[in-house]
Amino acid sequence: MSHPLQTVPIYRELERDIYGTFYEHLLRLGPTSRYMRFGHAVSDDFLRDYAGSMGRHNIVCFGAFIDGTLRAVAELRRVSDLCPMDGEIGLTVEDDWQDTGIGTDLLCHVQAAARQRGVDTIYMICSRKNYRMRSVAQKVHARVKPLPDRIFGWEGEAPVPNRAIAADRLAHYSDFLTFSLDL
């Protein structure tokens, strides 16, 4: 059940040394939210390792703090070294804070930061069942178009090699959608 936002969230870019706070946030995600974010059930050990990689792979991360506690995170990671101008976004909102607009706000912060850093396209990957992430993608005016190999997604104007790399990377996830936003 979502909390009504009685306190205005504070949005800020996360420093790379905030590993412990990020890990604690990930631990507060319920099993369904963990699955929706990572595409499979994940253990606390997986989350610890993932949180530890924050400084190595992310272009930028933004967090939403409510009453001083990190409740949601948007991460922008590089798709690959072959596509340095493309990023992949990951979004986590703790169960009790979903459906409050925090995810959409964080995505908007990451979009602006991505533009400032020269990122051309943002990809978002989510389960077809993840109606919340699909709703967030629609709110930021992404366009839907089928991609090859049973992958459906939001496609922008990325060059064909970039789309091909992203599609190839995701081809085995038939339950997932790929979204892209041209910046």
N, C-alpha and C positions, 0 to 999 in steps of 0.2 A: 504494500500500500504506500502510495506516495505521500510525502509530507507537503503540506501547504508551505510555500516559501514565505515565512514570516520575517526572515532575515535576508537582506539582499546579498546574493553570493558575491564574493570577491574573486575576480578572475585575474590570474597573473601567470606570466611565463614561469615555468619551473626550472630551477637551477639543476645542474647535473648531479649535485651532491645530495639531492633530496630522496635518494634511494629508499631509505627506511620509511618515509612518509608514503611514498608511492606503493611500496610493498604492503603496508598496512591497509591502504585503500583497496588494493587488489584482493587482499584476504577478506575484506568485508563484502565482496561480491558473492551472491548466491550461486548455486550450481548452474541454474539456467543462464544467468548473466555471464558466467565464465564460459559456458558453451557458446553463447551467442558472440562473444568477443573473440575467442580463440578457435572456434570450429570443432572443438572436441572437449571432453571432460579434462580438466587439468587439476593437478595436485598443488598443495601449498609449496612443495619443493620447486615445481615448474614455475609458479608465480615468483618465488624468490629469485630464481635464475633469470627470469624475464625482467624483473625489476632491476636486477643488477646490470642488464644490458642497456639500460636506458641511456647512458652517456655515450655508448659506442655507436648506436645505430640511428638515433633520432636526430632530425634536423631541428625540431623545436617541439616542446610540450607546453600545453597550457593546463592549468588546474582551476577548479572551482572550489573555493573554500567557503564553508558555511559554519559560522561560529568558530572559526579557527581550525576546522577539520577538513581535510581534503576529501571531497565527496564525488568528484568527477574529474576525468583526465582526457584530453585529446592529444594524441601523439602523432607527429608527422615524421615518418621514416622514409629513407630513400628506397625506391623500388629495387634498384640495383646500381652497381657502379657503371653499367653500360648505359643507364638512363639517369644521369645525375640531375636532370631537370624535372624528373617525375618523382612524386612522393606518394606514400600510402598512409592513409589515416587510420588510426585505431581510436575508438571512443569507448570509454567505460564510465558508466554512471551507476552508483550504488543503488540497489533495488529500491530502497525507500525514497530515493530522490528522483526516480524516473518519472517521466510525464510532467515535468515542471518547467521545461524549456532550457534547462542547463546544457543539454547535449547540443542543441541548435546554437546556443550562444557560444559554446566552446568551438564548434565547427567554424563559426564566423571569425573568431579570433585566429584560428589556425589558417584560414583562407587568407586573411590579411597578412599574417606573418610569412606565409608561403610566397605571396606576391613580392614582398620586400626582399626575400631571399632568392628570387629569380626562378622559383618553381613554376613550371608551365601547366602541369596537370596533376591533380590529386586523385588517387584511386581509393575507393572504399570497398571492402569485401565484407559481405554479411550473408547469413543464412537467408534463404527465401522466407523463412518463418519469422525473421526478425523485423516485424512491422514497425518497430520504433526507429530503427536505423533507416529503413526505407522512407519513413515519414520525414526524418531529418534531411535525407538526400533530396526529397521533393521540395522541402521548404527552401533549399538553397538553389532551386531551379536547375537541377541536373536533368539531362535528357536520357530516356531509355531507348536502347537498341540492342537486339540480339547480337551476341558474340559467338564465335565458332565453338564447336564441341560442347553443346548443351549449356554453355555459360551465357547468362543474360546479364546485361549491365547497362550502366549509364555511360554513354560514350561521348567524348568530346572530339576535338580536332587534333589529337595527338598523331604524330607520324606513324605510319603503318608498323615499322619495326617496334615501336614502344608498345602498341596495342598487342602485337604478336607476342612479345615477351611476357606481358601481363597475362594474356590468355593462356599461353603455354604453362606458365607458373600455376595457373588455377584450373587447368583442364580436368584434373582428377576430383575436383570439388563440385560435383553436379548439383548439390543441394545449395550452392552459394551463388550470390549475385555479385557482380562487379559494378561499381559506380565510378564514374570519372567526372571531374569538374575541370574545365579549362579555365585558367586564371588570366 
